[in-house]
Amino acid sequence: MDSHYDIAIIGMGCAGSHIVQELLRRKTDLNIVIIDDFKALSLDKTWSFWEKGNGKWDHLISHNWKKGSYIMPDDFIPLDLDPYVYKTIESRDFIAFAKAELQQKSNYTLIEEKVQSVSGAEIKKIVCEQATINASIVLDSRIDPKFFKDTEATTLQQHFKGWVIKTERPTFDPEVFTMMDYRLRDAGTTSFTYVLPYSTTQALIEFTYFSKDVVSDDTYEKYLQEYIAKYLQLTNFSIEKTEQGVIPMTSYKFEQHHRKNHLKIGTAGGWVKPSTGYSFKMSEKKAAQLVDNIILKRELNHGMISKKFRFYDDIMLDVLHSYNARGPEVFHTLYRKNKIQTIFSFLDQETSLSQELGIMLPMTSVPFLSAFFKKLF
């Protein structure tokens, strides 16, 4: 095994796997090592995303939908996504595919270990439990501990627990997923139910919060049971799988932890969309930009941050942080006043200024104006 590599990728979760597959697509002759102990919870996640029509991961997706819904106690908004498709991919399948692809290439090395430290200036020294590796560039998915101690950034947690349930009778419309259902929520919080129907008798039911603090397992399960009983009117069902997670939604400037030729990636690099918690497509875009930067010998973080969309994200975070109980009202305005195609384009950071003004102006409530001027000044 070589001890020096052109690129070392620490962690092969969503971001690491996207980077590996982008490097493979470019067919570079760079000598690359990937280091991961494959014991992380990311191996058992459901990653969802939207894109227009067919995509390059369609051979891996487990389910897809062309229609959805947004539900309030007094309103039902149908979502016809065309030309977008909402898709779900199992993290285990995506990571396994990337792993299998890289193992076919002689210039890629996979080391199943946990990284203990990275040090050095021009050449980085990576100390693992067993091996010590040198690399010219390090792409690092480990979150810096300073993030967890920060008190300056606006930070919420997207935290959730979901059950994949199996019913005895047909219950679900497998053609329509539920983006947000606010008929049931924890009082005083932005909390909702998310439903991905896999068939008429199987679905992922997930109770989700955008809030400052996580809750107990009993709390998630109480709301899951209540939703299933009251809104699905089910008494007989089996739980086939449980999924749980916490995703930071934050204005924290992760780029402060970048060093020369040592770039933080994934959640650790701010690749999660702060206002939504979505990361799959954002990671795909950032992986492509990063590989461009490597090949063209630019600064690794070149073009990775949009100040304009960071500003929008910060406003939304501030509103949800300061007025968490009003989250359902905020999202209701967003979905009632805009086509879902415009919302998706906005969240993908692909809209024009005129489109952005069209989205933001109907939301100029007191919380939004307060957050706007706070961030502006």
N, C-alpha and C positions, 0 to 999 in steps of 0.2 A: 504494500500500500504506500502510495506517495505521501510525503509529509507536507509538501507545499502545493497549494492549489491557486488558480486564478480567482475563483469565487467559492466562498463557503456560505451555504444557506442553512441557518439555524432554525429548525422547525418546519415541518412539512404539513401544516394545516391548510387553510384556504389560501392564504397569500403565498406560502412557500410552494404549494402545488401549482398555483397559477404561474409563478416565476419559472419553475422547472419546465412546465409545458410550453411557455413562451420561448425559453432558451432552446428547447428541442425543436420548436417550429422554425427558429432562425438558423438552425443547423450550424451553430458556431463550433469552432474547434477548441474552445476554452476548456480548461481542466477544472471540473466542478465537483465539489463534495457537498452532500446533504447530510445533516446531522439531526437525528430525531430518535427519541426512545419509543415513539408510537404508543405511549401510555396515556395520552391526553384525552379529555372528554370530547375533543373535536372529532374523534373517530365515530361518535354516535349521535351526530346532529343531523337535522333536516335543514338544508339551505334552500331558500326560495328566492326567486328573482324574476324579473320580467325582461323581455326583449322582443323585438319585432320579428315575427315569423320564425323561420328555422334558424337554429344556432349550432355552433360547433360542438356543444355538449349534449345534443339531442339523443345521442346513442347511450348516454348515461342517465338521463333524467328518468325519474320513476313515475311522475304524473305531471299533467299540464292542464290548464284551464284557459278558455277564451272568454269566460264570463265570470263576474264576481258580484259582490254586494257590499254595501255599507249600511249599517242598521242603527237607528236611534230608537228610543222608546216610542216616538211619535212620527218616525219617518223611515222609509225604506228607499234606498237609492240603488237601482240596478246599474251594474258596470259592464258595458260592452267594450271589451278591451281592444278589439280589432284596430290596427294591425298587430297589437302586442299580444303576447301569450305569457301567462303566468306559469312558471315552471318550478318543480321541486327536484332536488338532487340529494341523494344520501351522501353525507360527507365521507363515509367509509368507501363508497364506490368511487368517488372522485379522487380521493387520495390513493386508493389502490391502483387506479388507472395510471396516474402520474408515476407512481412507484414502478409499475410494470414497464412503462415506457422508458424510464431512465436506465433501468437495469439492462436494457438491450444495447446501450451505448458504452463504448470502452472509455470515453472521456468523462463519464459520470461515476462517482463513487458514493455509495450509501453506507453511512455508519450509524448503527442503532445504539446510540448512547445519549446521555444527558450532558449538556454543556455546563461547566462549572464557572468558567470565566473567559473573558476576551480582553486582551491587553496588547500594547504595542502601538507604534506610530505608523510608519510606512508599511511594514509587514505586521499583520495581526497574528497574535499567538492565541490559539483557542485550546483551552484545557478542558478535556472531557474526563469522565470517570476512569477510563482506561487509556485513551489515546491523547496525544498532543499534536495539534495540526497548525500549520502556518498557511495564511491566505492573504492575497493582495486586496481582496474586497470581501467584506462580511455583510451579509443581509440577515438581520437578526430579529426574530419574532418574539423575543422575551421582553415583557413589559418592564420598564425601569421601575424599581421600588418607589422612587420619588413620586410617581403618579398617585399611589395609594395614600400618600401623606399630604398631598396638595390640598390647600384650603382656598386658593384664589380662583380657580376655574369653576365654571358652572357645570355641575355634573349630576346627571340623573342615571338611574339604572333601568335598563330594559330587562326585567326579570320575569320568568314565566315557568309554568309547569304544564305539560301536556300529556294527554293519554291518547294513544291509538286504540280506538274501541271497535269491537265487532258486535253487531246487533243481530237479533234473531229474525227481524222483519225488515223489509226495505224502508230506509229512513232518510237517506241523503240523495240529493241530486248531484251525481258525480261530474256534471258539467259546470257547476257554479260553486266557487269558493267564497268564503266570507272574510273580507279584509279586516273589518272591525265591527263587532256587535256590542253596542253600549246599553242594551236593555238590562244587563246585569253588570253592576260594578261595585267596587268597594267604595263606600261613600267618602267623598273628599279627595279622591284620587283619579288620575287618568288610568283607568283599567278597563279591559274589554276582553271579549272572547274572539278567538281566531279559529276558523274551521277550514280544514282542507279535506274535502270528501274524496276518498280513493275509489269508492264504489258505492252502490246503493246501501251496502251493509257495513262499510268500514270508513272511518274518518279519523283524522287527528283533530282533537278538541283541545285547545290551548288557552289557559287563562293567563293574561299578560298585563303587566304594569309598566308604565313610564313614571317612575317615582324616585324619590331620594333614597328610600330604604327598602331592602328586601323584606319579605314576610315569611312566616313559618310555613312548612310543608302543609300543615293542617289547614291553613288559610286558603292556599291554592286549591286543595282538594275539596274544601267546603264549596267553593264557587264552581268548580268543575261538576260536582255532584248536583248542585242546584241547577246549573244550566242544562245538564242532561235530562234532569227530571222535569223541569218547568218548560223549557223551550223545545227540547227534542221529544219530550213526553215518553221517555224510555225508563223502564224499570229493569228490564233484562238485557244485560250486555256484559261483555268480557273485556278486560283491559289487556291488550296484547303487547303493548310497549309503553314505557314512560320516558319522557324527555324533559329535561330541566336545564335552565341556563341563566346566566347573568351577562348582559352586554353593556359596556359603558357607553353612555350618550353624553359627550363632554366637549367643552370648549378648550380643554387642556391642549397646550402646544407640544405635542409629542416630538416635533422636529427639534426641540431643544436638546434631545438626546442623540441626535446624529453627530457623528464624528467623521473626520476625513476617512473616506473609504470604509466607513462603518455605518450602515443605514438601518434604521429600525423599520420593520415592515409589518403589515397586518394591523391588528389592534394596537400593537406597540408603536406603530408609525402613524396612527391616525387614519387608517384606511377604512374604518367603519364610518358610514354616513352618520354624523352626530345627531341629526334630527329624526332619524328613523331606525337606526340600528342595523340597516341592511349593509351587507359587505361583499356579497359574492361578485356582482358585476363591477362594483367599485374596485375590488381587488384585481379583476381581470384587466380593467383599464389601466390601473396603476402599474401592474406587472408589465404591460406592453410599453408604457412610458419609461419605466426603469430599465428594461432591456435595451430600448433605444439609446438611453443615456450611456449605458455600459459600452455598447457597440460603437457609438459616436464619440466616446471618451469625454463626455460632459460631466458636470457635477451630478452626483447620483440623484439629488433631490430636485434637479431641474424640471420645471413644469409639473410638479406633483401636487401643488397646492393652488386652489383658486381662491383668491382673497374675497372675490365677490360672493361666491357661494358659501364660504366660511362665514361671512357676515350674515347671510340669510339664516344659516344653521344656528348661529349664536343667538339671533333674535328669537327663533322658535324655542331653543333651549331655555332662554331666560323667561319666556312666557310660561312654559310648562313647569319650570322650577319655582317661579314666584306665584303662579296661579294654577296649581296642579289640578284643582277641582274643576277648572274651566277647560281642561283638555278636550273633553268630548265636544264642547261647543266650538272650539277652535277647529278641530278636524271636520266637524259637520259643515262649517262654513267652507272649508277647503274643498270638500267633496261635492257640496251642493252647488257651489258657484263655478266649478271648473270641470271640464271634461277629464276623464281619467287619463286620456292620452297626454294631455297637457301636464297633469300632475306627474306622470311617469317621466316625461321629458325634463321637467323641472328637477326632479329628484336625481335624474341622471346627469344633471348639470349641462344640459344641451339646449336650454331655452335662450331666447333673445331678451334684451332689456324690456322691450314692450310687452312680451309675454309675462315676464316676471312682475312687472307693474300690474298687469291684469290679475295676477294671482294675489299679490300683496295688498292692493288697495281695498278689496272687499273685507280684508281682515284687520282694518285699522280701528280696532277697538282700543279702549284705554290700556289694556295689558300690552298690546302690540306697539302702541305709540310710546309707552313708557320704556319698553325694551329697546325700541328703535333709537330713541334719543340717548339712552344709557350707553348703547354700543357705539353710537356716533360720536359722543363726546367723552 
